[in-house]
Amino acid sequence: MLSQRLLDGKITLQLLPRAAYSARDPARWRTLGITLERQQGVHAIDSDRRVDFDTLPGVLAYTPRGVEVFSESGSGGEYLLLQLDDSFAEQHLPPVNHRLQSAGNRQALRLAHEVRRLMLAAQVDRLALEQCALGFVDLTGSDIAKPQRSRPKALIEVLDQIAEHFHEPLTLEQLAATYGQNELRLLRDFTRVIGLTPHAYLVEVRLQAARQMIERTDLPLSSIALDAGFAHQSHMGSAFRKHLAMTPSQYRSRF
């Protein structure tokens, strides 16, 4: 886990890695969370009733103080968490006593990717991190109470297809066939619900797979690139530089 305290302790940023977990938030904090990748498991929100969840990237959630959240997952998923000082939260966030969330939040996901890039960097750019953190607060105050976007069941089948075959050269035609609609309809619905295009989502899945292999194995980078679905090592390197601002070799040295 990477962590940064910002704005004299008003906000604490935590970048939680993909890993199995079982955790209970004891309701002492006001928190904002944003999913960077799909995550499945079981949770209970302010009750003892546990239900299955399948959370997609781009879900922004605000949990006020006093709302206890239990969550458990066998695989986890990369997640950005902001813990907020009470007086700061009271000044800037909705006065609610229940959890609020919005899905397919493209702006929140873009901010989360930028925060990830900044937190992984060798040198911390505090000003940039503070601006991103305040961007989440601003989004929460204006967007989080909007109606949830519908999530077609067939779209989950497309996500499952990507999860199982991300190492293969998938096409929009293949994904649309799974969705049961034409390519343009898939593109519109996918982007609306997820906050990313199918291609951007596929690149993110491949990037996460490559990061896991770099962190946990001694395989050559050229092999990792192919196993993660990149055409070659330089293709993987371009994705790392674009999304993480470092090369795969630098990532292996740092983590």
BARONU-396063 format. One record per residue (C-alpha): residue number from 1; chain; x, y, z. Coordinates in Angstrom, 1 decimal. Each point is the difference from the previous one (the first is absolute). Layout:
<atoms>
{NUM, "A", {X, Y, Z}} ...
</atoms>
This chain:
<atoms>
{1, "A", {0.0, 0.0, 0.0}} {2, "A", {1.2, 3.5, -0.9}} {3, "A", {-1.2, 2.9, 2.2}} {4, "A", {0.3, 3.8, 0.0}} {5, "A", {-1.3, 2.6, 2.5}} {6, "A", {-1.1, 3.2, -1.7}} {7, "A", {-1.2, 3.5, 0.9}} {8, "A", {1.4, -0.1, 3.6}} {9, "A", {-1.7, -3.4, 0.6}} {10, "A", {-3.5, 1.0, -1.3}} {11, "A", {0.3, -2.8, -2.6}} {12, "A", {1.9, -3.3, 0.1}} {13, "A", {0.4, -1.8, -3.3}} {14, "A", {0.5, -3.8, -0.1}} {15, "A", {0.6, -2.0, -3.1}} {16, "A", {-1.0, -3.6, 0.9}} {17, "A", {1.4, -2.7, -2.3}} {18, "A", {-1.8, -3.0, -1.5}} {19, "A", {0.1, -2.7, 2.8}} {20, "A", {-2.4, -2.2, 1.9}} {21, "A", {-1.4, 1.7, 3.0}} {22, "A", {-2.6, -0.1, 2.7}} {23, "A", {-0.5, 3.4, 1.7}} {24, "A", {-2.5, 1.9, 2.1}} {25, "A", {0.0, 3.8, 0.1}} {26, "A", {-1.0, 0.8, 3.6}} {27, "A", {-1.8, 3.2, -1.2}} {28, "A", {2.5, 2.4, 1.6}} {29, "A", {0.8, 1.7, -3.3}} {30, "A", {-1.8, 1.8, -2.8}} {31, "A", {1.4, -1.5, -3.1}} {32, "A", {0.0, 0.3, -3.8}} {33, "A", {0.9, -3.1, -2.1}} {34, "A", {0.4, -0.6, -3.7}} {35, "A", {0.5, -3.4, -1.7}} {36, "A", {2.8, -0.2, -2.5}} {37, "A", {-0.8, -3.5, -1.1}} {38, "A", {-2.8, -2.5, 0.3}} {39, "A", {-0.4, -1.6, 3.4}} {40, "A", {-2.3, -2.9, 1.1}} {41, "A", {-0.8, -1.2, 3.5}} {42, "A", {-2.5, 0.4, 2.8}} {43, "A", {-0.8, 3.0, 2.1}} {44, "A", {-2.3, 1.4, 2.7}} {45, "A", {-0.8, 3.7, 0.2}} {46, "A", {-1.3, 1.3, 3.3}} {47, "A", {-1.6, -3.4, 0.7}} {48, "A", {0.8, -3.6, 0.7}} {49, "A", {-1.5, -1.1, -3.3}} {50, "A", {2.8, -1.1, -2.3}} {51, "A", {-0.6, 0.1, -3.8}} {52, "A", {2.1, -0.8, -3.0}} {53, "A", {1.4, 3.0, -1.9}} {54, "A", {1.6, 0.4, -3.4}} {55, "A", {1.3, 3.5, -0.1}} {56, "A", {1.3, 1.4, -3.3}} {57, "A", {2.7, 2.7, -0.5}} {58, "A", {-1.1, 3.6, 0.4}} {59, "A", {-2.2, -0.5, 3.0}} {60, "A", {0.3, 3.0, 2.3}} {61, "A", {-1.4, -0.6, 3.5}} {62, "A", {-0.4, 2.4, 3.0}} {63, "A", {-0.3, -1.6, 3.4}} {64, "A", {-0.9, 2.4, 2.9}} {65, "A", {1.2, -0.5, 3.6}} {66, "A", {-2.2, -2.5, 1.8}} {67, "A", {-0.7, -2.3, -3.0}} {68, "A", {1.9, -3.3, 0.6}} {69, "A", {1.1, -1.9, -3.1}} {70, "A", {1.2, -3.6, -0.1}} {71, "A", {1.6, -1.2, -3.2}} {72, "A", {1.7, -3.2, -1.0}} {73, "A", {1.5, -1.2, -3.3}} {74, "A", {2.1, -3.0, -1.0}} {75, "A", {1.9, 2.0, -2.6}} {76, "A", {-0.6, 3.7, 0.8}} {77, "A", {0.6, 2.8, -2.5}} {78, "A", {2.0, 3.2, -0.1}} {79, "A", {-1.9, 2.6, 2.0}} {80, "A", {0.6, 3.7, 0.9}} {81, "A", {-1.2, 1.1, 3.4}} {82, "A", {-0.2, 3.5, 1.4}} {83, "A", {-0.4, 0.4, 3.8}} {84, "A", {-1.4, 3.5, 0.8}} {85, "A", {0.3, 2.2, 3.0}} {86, "A", {-3.5, 0.6, 1.6}} {87, "A", {0.0, 3.7, -0.2}} {88, "A", {1.2, 0.0, -3.6}} {89, "A", {-2.6, -2.6, -1.0}} {90, "A", {-2.8, 1.9, 1.7}} {91, "A", {0.9, 3.1, -1.9}} {92, "A", {0.2, -1.6, -3.5}} {93, "A", {-2.0, -3.2, -0.1}} {94, "A", {-3.8, -0.7, 0.2}} {95, "A", {-1.5, -0.4, 3.5}} {96, "A", {-1.2, -3.6, -0.3}} {97, "A", {-0.1, -3.0, 2.4}} {98, "A", {0.2, -2.7, -2.7}} {99, "A", {2.5, -1.1, -2.6}} {100, "A", {-0.2, 1.8, -3.4}} {101, "A", {1.5, -1.2, -3.3}} {102, "A", {0.1, 0.6, -3.7}} {103, "A", {1.1, -2.5, -2.7}} {104, "A", {1.7, 0.6, -3.3}} {105, "A", {1.5, 3.2, 1.2}} {106, "A", {2.4, 0.9, -2.7}} {107, "A", {1.4, 3.1, 1.7}} {108, "A", {0.6, -1.9, 3.3}} {109, "A", {1.7, -2.9, -1.9}} {110, "A", {2.3, 2.5, -1.8}} {111, "A", {0.9, 1.7, 3.2}} {112, "A", {0.7, -3.4, 1.6}} {113, "A", {2.3, -1.0, -2.8}} {114, "A", {1.9, 3.3, 0.4}} {115, "A", {0.3, -0.5, 3.8}} {116, "A", {1.3, -3.5, -0.5}} {117, "A", {2.6, 1.3, -2.4}} {118, "A", {1.0, 2.7, 2.5}} {119, "A", {0.2, -2.4, 3.0}} {120, "A", {2.1, -2.5, -1.9}} {121, "A", {2.5, 2.7, -1.0}} {122, "A", {3.4, 0.0, 1.8}} {123, "A", {-0.4, 3.7, 0.8}} {124, "A", {-3.3, 1.2, 1.5}} {125, "A", {-1.7, 2.9, -1.6}} {126, "A", {-2.1, 1.2, 2.9}} {127, "A", {-1.7, 2.9, -1.8}} {128, "A", {-1.2, -2.3, -2.8}} {129, "A", {-1.2, -2.6, 2.6}} {130, "A", {-1.9, 2.7, 2.0}} {131, "A", {-1.7, 1.3, -3.2}} {132, "A", {-1.1, -3.5, -0.9}} {133, "A", {-1.3, -0.7, 3.5}} {134, "A", {-2.0, 3.2, 0.0}} {135, "A", {-1.3, -1.0, -3.4}} {136, "A", {-1.6, -3.1, 1.6}} {137, "A", {-1.6, 2.1, 2.7}} {138, "A", {-1.4, 2.3, -2.7}} {139, "A", {-1.4, -2.9, -2.0}} {140, "A", {-1.6, -1.5, 3.1}} {141, "A", {-1.7, 3.2, 0.9}} {142, "A", {-1.5, 0.4, -3.5}} {143, "A", {-0.4, -3.4, -1.6}} {144, "A", {-0.3, -2.8, 2.5}} {145, "A", {-3.8, 0.3, 0.7}} {146, "A", {-0.9, -0.3, -3.7}} {147, "A", {-2.0, -3.1, -1.0}} {148, "A", {2.1, -3.2, -0.6}} {149, "A", {0.6, -1.1, -3.6}} {150, "A", {-1.6, -3.2, -0.9}} {151, "A", {2.4, -3.0, -0.5}} {152, "A", {-1.2, -2.4, -2.7}} {153, "A", {0.6, -3.6, 0.9}} {154, "A", {1.5, -0.7, -3.4}} {155, "A", {2.7, 2.6, 0.8}} {156, "A", {1.2, -2.1, 2.9}} {157, "A", {0.5, -2.8, -2.5}} {158, "A", {2.2, 2.3, -2.1}} {159, "A", {2.1, 0.8, 3.1}} {160, "A", {0.3, -3.7, 0.8}} {161, "A", {1.1, -0.6, -3.6}} {162, "A", {2.7, 2.7, 0.4}} {163, "A", {1.1, -1.5, 3.4}} {164, "A", {0.4, -3.4, -1.5}} {165, "A", {1.5, 0.9, -3.4}} {166, "A", {1.9, 3.3, 0.7}} {167, "A", {3.2, -1.7, -1.2}} {168, "A", {-1.5, -0.5, -3.5}} {169, "A", {-0.5, 2.6, -2.8}} {170, "A", {-3.7, 0.7, 0.7}} {171, "A", {-2.0, 2.1, -2.5}} {172, "A", {-3.0, 2.2, 0.4}} {173, "A", {-1.9, -2.4, -2.3}} {174, "A", {0.6, -2.9, 2.4}} {175, "A", {-1.0, 2.0, 3.0}} {176, "A", {-3.2, 1.3, -1.7}} {177, "A", {-0.9, -3.6, -0.9}} {178, "A", {0.1, -0.9, 3.7}} {179, "A", {-2.0, 3.1, 0.8}} {180, "A", {-2.6, -0.9, -2.6}} {181, "A", {-0.1, 3.5, -1.5}} {182, "A", {1.9, 1.8, -2.8}} {183, "A", {3.5, 1.5, 0.6}} {184, "A", {-1.2, 3.6, 0.4}} {185, "A", {-2.7, -1.0, 2.6}} {186, "A", {2.7, -1.9, 2.0}} {187, "A", {2.4, 2.9, -0.2}} {188, "A", {-2.7, 2.5, 1.3}} {189, "A", {-1.3, -2.3, 2.8}} {190, "A", {3.4, -1.1, 1.1}} {191, "A", {1.4, 3.5, 0.2}} {192, "A", {-3.1, 1.3, 1.8}} {193, "A", {0.0, -2.7, 2.7}} {194, "A", {3.7, -0.5, 0.5}} {195, "A", {1.4, 3.4, -0.7}} {196, "A", {2.6, -1.5, -2.4}} {197, "A", {-0.2, -1.2, -3.6}} {198, "A", {0.4, -3.7, -0.5}} {199, "A", {3.5, 0.5, -1.3}} {200, "A", {1.1, 2.2, 3.0}} {201, "A", {-1.5, -2.6, 2.3}} {202, "A", {1.8, -2.9, -1.7}} {203, "A", {3.3, 2.0, 0.3}} {204, "A", {-0.6, 0.6, 3.7}} {205, "A", {-0.7, -3.8, 0.6}} {206, "A", {3.2, -0.9, -1.8}} {207, "A", {1.9, 2.7, 1.9}} {208, "A", {-1.2, -1.4, 3.3}} {209, "A", {0.9, -3.6, -1.0}} {210, "A", {3.5, 1.2, -1.0}} {211, "A", {0.5, 1.8, 3.3}} {212, "A", {-1.0, -3.1, 1.9}} {213, "A", {2.5, -2.1, -1.9}} {214, "A", {2.8, 2.5, 0.4}} {215, "A", {-0.6, 0.3, 3.7}} {216, "A", {-0.4, -3.8, 0.7}} {217, "A", {2.2, -1.8, -2.5}} {218, "A", {3.5, 0.1, -1.4}} {219, "A", {-1.2, -0.6, -3.6}} {220, "A", {1.7, 2.1, -2.7}} {221, "A", {-1.8, 3.1, -1.0}} {222, "A", {-0.3, -1.3, -3.6}} {223, "A", {-1.9, -3.0, 1.3}} {224, "A", {-2.2, 2.0, 2.3}} {225, "A", {-0.9, 2.3, -2.9}} {226, "A", {-1.3, -2.9, -2.1}} {227, "A", {-1.7, -1.7, 3.0}} {228, "A", {-1.9, 3.2, 0.8}} {229, "A", {-1.2, 0.4, -3.6}} {230, "A", {2.4, 2.7, -1.3}} {231, "A", {1.4, -0.5, -3.5}} {232, "A", {3.5, 0.3, 1.2}} {233, "A", {2.2, 1.5, 2.8}} {234, "A", {0.1, 3.5, -1.4}} {235, "A", {-3.8, 0.0, -0.3}} {236, "A", {-0.2, -0.8, 3.7}} {237, "A", {2.6, 2.7, 0.6}} {238, "A", {-2.1, 2.6, -1.7}} {239, "A", {-3.0, -0.9, 2.1}} {240, "A", {2.1, 0.2, 3.2}} {241, "A", {1.4, 3.4, -1.0}} {242, "A", {-3.4, 1.4, -0.9}} {243, "A", {-2.0, -1.2, 3.0}} {244, "A", {2.7, -0.3, 2.8}} {245, "A", {2.7, 2.4, -1.2}} {246, "A", {2.7, -2.6, 0.2}} {247, "A", {1.4, -2.9, -2.0}} {248, "A", {-0.6, -3.7, 1.0}} {249, "A", {3.7, -0.2, 1.1}} {250, "A", {-0.5, 3.0, 2.2}} {251, "A", {-3.2, -1.5, 1.4}} {252, "A", {1.8, -3.2, 0.8}} {253, "A", {2.8, 1.9, 1.8}} {254, "A", {-2.4, 2.1, 2.0}} {255, "A", {-2.4, -2.9, 1.0}} 
</atoms>
